[in-house]
């Protein structure tokens, strides 16, 4: 594989421009308006062949399609009141205990992230958590950080929990249930470590007594609970029958959307907005841009850097390298770049260690994950002052290294079994 410096620079500039557009998130210049033309420029210049670009788009299309469906499902469940009801139940059971509220917010965030993906936790659950903290008159920081951190680190459990998992799932060759079984221990460890460290970091905030306990809980959204529960069961059943997981999710969307359209509680245009099609286009463009980087030296570099083997030290090394790359490139392009290299130097264990790195590692910096940037915007939208980049990274330094190491140890132990 030859290295074309000019091609590498052009692709690198386009990657940075695409990520900056994603960070700024301006309606006038959406990220897709930079990434898609950037991909076309690379093809027109011959840096990426048209056939190669087409193959890449076809390869990620099922993953992107599932992302669109799961975003729709999350939005429809939110319209049914699922997140408001869940937060109210969480607050009521916490009573007058701020520590009790934190442990329940951690648990709720972990479950929502695992089942409905990290986007649901950041975009839909976090605002409800902030509103609940304000209603109870307790400091919002520990609970907000819990939702933000768990949106990344609790996305280890299932292939559907994170776009990074979906991208890696096919490469592992594992079934849905086998993937989930192997990642169950890392997921539990990551959630526990996040809770323990955040409780220690924010111990002063958690001493502030609850000013107004939550007594009223709205009626449970029975249909949403049943649909989401059956969708998760459907993921497992579909895996056993070689059916793509998008189909159970699509059935859930049709049930909830059908009810809300008939009752005029939503409109088709609102469903299109919830599907976030521009973000899907952004992912397609980003995949082609990352392909250009891979073809011009990045894949060779990552293959040389990633440790080979499935012993504990090798897996720790893979997770650490992946975490660093995620914080340099952002975890989505990092995953696209790391997967071919990980497949070349190892098998499923290496790929799963990569996921620990790109899912846990981004809690270190705002740029590590698009979820972090969305989380920061949620603060601005609710009137809360978002943490500075320095403070965010200081909290990340307290959680990321320990979570990364212990989750990787848990993966290694699961692989021995």
Secondary structure as UniProt FT lines:
FT   HELIX           5..24
FT   HELIX           32..44
FT   TURN            45..46
FT   HELIX           50..79
FT   TURN            80..81
FT   HELIX           82..94
FT   TURN            95..96
FT   HELIX           98..116
FT   HELIX           118..119
FT   HELIX           120..125
FT   HELIX           126..136
FT   HELIX           141..153
FT   HELIX           154..156
FT   HELIX           159..161
FT   HELIX           163..172
FT   HELIX           176..201
FT   TURN            202..204
FT   HELIX           205..207
FT   HELIX           222..240
FT   TURN            241..242
FT   HELIX           246..262
FT   TURN            263..264
FT   HELIX           268..275
FT   HELIX           277..293
FT   HELIX           294..298
FT   HELIX           299..305
FT   HELIX           312..329
FT   HELIX           331..345
FT   HELIX           348..360
FT   HELIX           361..364
FT   HELIX           366..368
FT   HELIX           370..382
FT   HELIX           389..416
//
